[in-house]
Amino acid sequence: MSELKSYIVDYYGKLKKLLFVVAFFGFIMLPVVQMLSNFFILEEVESFDEKREMVKWDDVQASSLDTLISSYGSYFKDNFGFRDHFISLNNRWKIQQFKVSPHNAVIIGDKGWYFYNAGYSKEDHSGKHKLTESDLNELKNNLRYKKDFIEKQGGKFYLVVFPDKMTIYPQHLPNSMYNSGGTRFDQVLKYFKRTDIDIIDLRAALIDESKKRLVYQKTDSHCNQNGGFRAYREIMNYIKRDFPDLRAYDRKQFDIIQESEQTGDLTTLVGVRNYEDNLRYSYSLKPGLYKGKAQFLEEYQGYDVSYKATFSYLNPTLKQPKLMMLNDSYINYIHQFLGNHFSESHYFWHQNFIESRVNEIQPDIFIQMIVERNLEELVNLDLE
């Protein structure tokens, strides 16, 4: 009897080991099975975007054993089953449990705040990255050239610097990023203090607005339309000094809708968009107020990426000046406000000063708008 009991115990012990081995190898083979057959139908991880071209089967090369192994290895890394789900879960764990960012371009703040780290942003807002005297002089010469070019045609030139989210919400940054030495933009303002170049600094206005309502998206590198509206008001009030007939709309003239949704370029970049909430605001002019209509003039398009476009507003019934802007992605939160007030306005998503285009449009007002982190792009004059 004892021998039978011993045999049964030994048998079940071996069976458990066998089942464990089978289960283990079955588990590690699941990604391969899923890649080859798509056996499991799972909800797509929409929030994951690596901002690069993924390796496809057509990229696998079989000219030699070495190239086959290497290229197939790259293909497998980008395409094994459940890949995006594993990465998304791993990133979520790192971010929510340890506040560790899985991507160098994203800084994890507190209370669900994400910040974009590009163009030396982290170093800039930590007081560790400065413009040289040569940089500042070149920047001055660049802006002086544009100002003189515009003014010879009878127009006015303005530089608008849109603040980084780090500038407006520093309280949500990691403690290690405390800045006691100023930023590059502080340098620029000090250097340009004795010049006649008009620089519209939006920082104080947006900091003030942030005390009343949310002005940047927590999960995105951009402002929201609250921030865009306040920026529009500041721009209009500044240029009104030279063009007194311009009148900005007031907030009470809009219907404003707040929506909660899972969006954001930063949470998309690190693959956790589906786990973080974001607030969006939409502004619609009330009936009876003049509203310009955005158009896409074919001659002003031709960008390398599909999401970029030049918005144009043609309002021939208005006897107001013409506006031309060079800008970046922040224009998406401003052009729909500015476009209501000018007889003609064009918003070009680049910083290149194209003299032939300026000559063609003949703007009364020329604005170059750039986000704070990209200021160094203006050090060198980029003419076409």
C-alpha positions in Angstrom: 0.0 0.0 0.0 2.8 2.4 0.9 4.5 1.6 -2.4 1.3 2.4 -4.3 1.0 5.7 -2.4 4.6 6.5 -3.1 4.0 5.7 -6.8 1.0 8.0 -7.0 2.8 10.8 -5.3 5.7 10.4 -7.6 3.5 10.2 -10.7 1.5 13.4 -9.8 4.8 15.2 -9.0 6.1 14.4 -12.4 2.8 15.3 -14.0 2.8 18.7 -12.3 6.3 19.4 -13.6 5.3 18.3 -17.1 2.2 20.5 -17.0 4.3 23.4 -15.7 6.8 23.0 -18.6 4.0 22.7 -21.2 2.2 25.7 -19.8 5.5 27.7 -19.6 6.4 27.0 -23.2 2.8 27.5 -24.3 2.8 30.9 -22.7 6.1 32.1 -24.2 4.9 30.8 -27.6 1.7 32.7 -27.4 3.2 35.9 -29.0 4.4 33.8 -31.9 1.1 32.1 -32.4 -0.7 35.5 -32.2 1.7 37.0 -34.7 1.1 34.2 -37.2 -2.6 33.5 -36.8 -4.1 36.5 -34.9 -5.8 33.8 -32.8 -6.9 36.1 -30.0 -9.2 39.0 -30.9 -8.2 41.8 -28.6 -9.2 45.4 -28.4 -6.6 47.5 -30.3 -4.2 49.6 -28.2 -5.1 52.8 -30.0 -3.0 54.9 -27.6 0.4 53.5 -28.7 2.4 55.5 -31.2 6.2 55.3 -31.5 6.6 58.2 -34.0 8.7 56.0 -36.3 8.3 53.7 -39.3 7.7 50.1 -38.1 9.6 47.2 -39.8 7.4 45.3 -42.2 7.6 41.8 -43.7 8.8 43.3 -47.0 11.8 44.7 -45.1 13.1 41.2 -44.3 16.1 40.4 -46.5 17.2 36.9 -47.4 20.3 37.7 -49.5 22.5 35.9 -46.8 22.0 34.0 -43.6 23.4 37.0 -41.6 21.0 39.5 -43.2 18.1 37.2 -42.8 18.7 36.7 -39.1 19.3 40.4 -38.5 16.4 41.7 -40.6 13.9 39.1 -39.3 15.0 39.9 -35.8 14.1 43.5 -36.4 10.8 42.5 -37.9 9.9 40.2 -35.0 10.7 42.9 -32.4 8.2 45.2 -34.1 5.5 42.6 -34.8 5.4 39.8 -32.2 1.9 39.1 -30.8 0.5 41.3 -28.1 3.5 43.7 -28.5 1.6 46.9 -28.1 -0.4 45.6 -25.2 2.7 44.5 -23.3 4.5 47.8 -23.9 1.4 49.8 -22.9 1.0 47.9 -19.7 4.7 48.2 -18.9 4.7 51.9 -19.5 1.5 52.4 -17.5 3.1 50.5 -14.6 6.3 52.6 -14.7 4.4 55.9 -14.9 1.7 55.3 -12.4 3.7 53.4 -9.8 7.2 55.0 -10.1 6.7 58.3 -12.1 9.3 57.0 -14.5 9.0 58.1 -18.1 9.6 55.3 -20.7 10.4 58.0 -23.3 13.1 60.8 -23.2 10.7 63.3 -24.8 8.1 63.0 -22.0 8.5 64.2 -18.4 6.0 62.7 -15.9 4.7 65.3 -13.5 2.2 64.9 -10.6 -1.6 64.6 -10.7 -1.7 63.3 -14.2 0.4 66.1 -15.8 2.7 65.2 -18.7 5.3 67.6 -20.1 7.1 67.6 -23.5 10.9 67.6 -23.3 12.3 68.8 -26.6 14.7 71.5 -27.7 16.6 71.4 -24.4 13.3 72.1 -22.6 14.3 70.3 -19.4 17.7 72.0 -19.3 16.2 75.4 -20.1 13.6 75.2 -17.4 16.2 74.0 -15.0 18.4 77.0 -15.7 21.2 74.8 -17.2 21.0 75.8 -20.9 21.7 79.3 -22.1 22.0 81.1 -25.4 25.5 82.4 -26.1 26.3 86.1 -26.9 26.8 85.0 -30.5 23.4 83.3 -30.5 21.6 86.4 -29.2 23.4 88.7 -31.7 22.4 86.4 -34.6 18.8 86.3 -33.4 18.7 90.0 -33.2 20.1 90.3 -36.8 17.6 87.7 -38.0 14.6 89.6 -36.6 16.0 93.0 -37.6 16.3 91.7 -41.2 12.6 90.6 -41.2 11.4 93.8 -39.5 13.2 96.0 -42.1 11.9 93.9 -45.0 8.3 94.2 -43.7 8.5 97.8 -42.8 9.9 98.8 -46.3 6.5 97.5 -47.6 4.6 99.5 -45.1 3.8 96.7 -42.7 4.5 95.9 -39.1 6.5 93.0 -37.7 5.9 91.2 -34.4 7.4 88.2 -32.7 5.0 86.2 -30.5 6.6 83.7 -28.1 4.1 81.1 -26.9 5.2 79.7 -23.5 6.0 76.1 -22.8 3.6 74.3 -20.5 6.5 74.0 -18.1 6.4 77.8 -17.8 2.7 78.0 -16.9 2.5 74.9 -14.7 5.9 74.5 -13.0 4.2 73.4 -9.8 3.4 70.0 -11.5 7.0 69.4 -12.6 9.4 67.1 -10.7 11.2 68.9 -7.8 14.5 68.3 -9.5 13.6 70.9 -12.2 13.5 73.9 -10.0 14.9 76.9 -11.9 16.6 79.8 -10.1 18.6 81.2 -13.1 16.0 82.2 -15.7 15.4 80.7 -19.2 16.5 81.4 -22.7 13.5 83.6 -23.3 14.4 85.7 -20.2 17.8 86.1 -21.9 16.2 87.2 -25.1 13.9 89.8 -23.5 16.8 91.3 -21.6 19.0 91.4 -24.7 16.3 93.0 -26.8 15.2 95.5 -24.1 16.9 98.5 -25.9 15.7 97.5 -29.4 12.5 98.5 -31.2 11.6 94.9 -32.1 8.1 94.2 -30.9 8.1 90.9 -28.9 4.7 89.8 -27.5 5.3 87.8 -24.3 2.3 85.7 -23.5 3.6 84.3 -20.2 2.0 86.7 -17.7 -1.3 86.5 -19.4 -1.5 82.7 -19.5 -0.2 82.4 -15.9 -3.0 84.7 -14.9 -5.6 82.8 -17.0 -4.4 79.5 -15.4 -5.6 80.7 -12.0 -9.1 80.9 -13.4 -9.3 77.9 -15.7 -7.3 75.2 -17.3 -5.2 76.6 -20.2 -3.1 73.6 -21.2 -4.0 70.0 -21.8 -2.7 67.8 -19.0 -1.8 64.9 -21.4 -0.7 67.0 -24.4 2.2 69.3 -25.3 -0.2 72.0 -26.4 -2.5 74.5 -24.8 -6.3 74.1 -25.1 -8.7 76.6 -26.5 -8.9 78.5 -23.2 -5.2 79.2 -23.6 -5.6 79.9 -27.3 -8.4 82.4 -26.6 -6.4 84.3 -24.0 -3.3 84.3 -26.4 -5.5 85.7 -29.2 -6.8 88.5 -26.9 -3.2 89.4 -25.9 -2.0 89.5 -29.5 -5.0 91.6 -30.6 -4.6 94.0 -27.7 -0.9 94.5 -28.5 -1.2 95.1 -32.2 -4.2 97.3 -31.6 -1.7 100.0 -30.5 -0.7 100.3 -34.2 -4.1 99.3 -35.7 -6.7 100.9 -33.3 -9.7 99.8 -35.4 -9.1 96.1 -34.5 -11.5 94.8 -31.8 -11.1 91.4 -30.2 -14.2 89.4 -29.2 -14.9 88.8 -25.6 -15.3 85.4 -23.9 -19.0 86.1 -23.3 -19.6 86.2 -27.0 -18.9 82.5 -27.3 -20.6 79.3 -26.4 -18.0 77.1 -24.6 -18.3 73.4 -24.3 -16.1 71.3 -22.0 -15.5 67.6 -23.0 -13.7 64.8 -21.2 -11.9 62.4 -23.5 -8.8 60.2 -23.7 -6.5 62.2 -26.0 -3.1 63.7 -25.8 0.1 63.6 -27.9 2.2 62.9 -24.9 0.2 60.0 -23.5 0.0 58.7 -27.0 3.8 58.8 -27.3 4.3 56.7 -24.2 1.3 54.4 -24.9 -1.0 55.2 -22.0 -3.6 57.4 -23.6 -6.4 54.9 -22.8 -5.6 55.2 -19.1 -5.5 59.0 -18.7 -8.3 61.6 -18.9 -8.0 64.9 -20.8 -10.2 67.9 -21.0 -10.9 69.7 -24.2 -12.8 73.0 -24.8 -14.5 74.2 -27.9 -15.5 77.8 -28.6 -18.4 78.7 -30.9 -19.4 82.2 -31.7 -22.9 83.1 -30.8 -25.4 84.0 -33.6 -25.2 87.5 -35.1 -21.4 87.9 -34.8 -19.1 87.9 -37.8 -17.3 84.7 -38.3 -14.5 84.1 -40.9 -14.3 80.7 -42.7 -11.0 78.8 -42.9 -9.9 77.8 -46.4 -7.1 75.7 -47.7 -5.6 77.5 -50.7 -3.8 75.0 -52.9 -0.9 77.3 -53.6 -0.1 77.6 -49.9 0.0 73.8 -49.1 2.7 71.3 -50.0 3.8 70.1 -46.6 5.6 66.9 -46.0 3.2 65.6 -43.3 -0.5 65.4 -43.7 -1.5 67.1 -40.4 0.2 70.4 -41.3 -1.7 72.9 -43.4 -1.9 76.6 -44.2 -5.2 78.1 -43.0 -6.4 81.1 -44.9 -9.3 83.4 -44.2 -10.6 85.7 -47.0 -13.0 88.2 -45.6 -13.5 90.8 -48.5 -16.4 92.5 -46.7 -14.1 93.6 -43.9 -12.1 96.8 -44.3 -9.4 95.6 -41.9 -5.7 95.0 -42.5 -4.1 91.9 -43.9 -2.3 89.4 -41.7 0.4 86.9 -42.5 1.8 84.6 -39.8 4.6 82.1 -39.6 3.7 79.6 -36.8 3.8 76.1 -35.4 1.2 73.6 -34.1 0.0 76.1 -31.5 -1.8 77.9 -34.3 -4.5 75.2 -34.2 -5.8 76.9 -31.0 -5.7 80.5 -32.3 -6.4 80.8 -36.0 -10.1 80.4 -35.6 -10.2 83.5 -33.4 -7.8 85.7 -35.3 -9.5 84.7 -38.6 -12.6 86.7 -37.7 -10.9 90.1 -37.8 -8.8 90.6 -40.9 -9.7 91.2 -44.5 -7.3 88.5 -45.4 -5.1 86.3 -43.1 -2.8 83.3 -43.8 -1.2 81.0 -41.2 1.9 79.1 -42.5 3.0 76.1 -40.5 6.8 76.8 -40.8 9.3 79.4 -39.8 10.9 80.0 -43.2 10.9 83.7 -44.3 9.9 83.4 -47.9 10.4 86.9 -49.4 8.5 86.1 -52.6 5.4 85.1 -50.6 5.6 88.2 -48.5 5.8 90.3 -51.7 2.8 88.4 -53.0 0.6 88.8 -49.9 1.8 92.3 -49.0 0.7 92.0 -45.3 -0.1 95.0 -43.2 0.7 92.8 -40.1 3.4 90.1 -40.1 3.6 87.9 -37.0 6.2 85.2 -36.4 4.9 83.0 -33.6 7.0 80.3 -32.1 6.8 78.2 -28.9 9.3 78.9 -26.2 11.3 75.7 -26.5 12.0 76.3 -30.2 13.5 79.8 -29.9 16.9 78.6 -31.0 15.4 77.9 -34.4 15.3 81.7 -35.0 19.0 82.1 -34.3 19.8 81.5 -38.0 18.0 83.4 -40.7 16.1 80.9 -42.8 15.3 82.6 -46.2 13.7 81.2 -49.3 
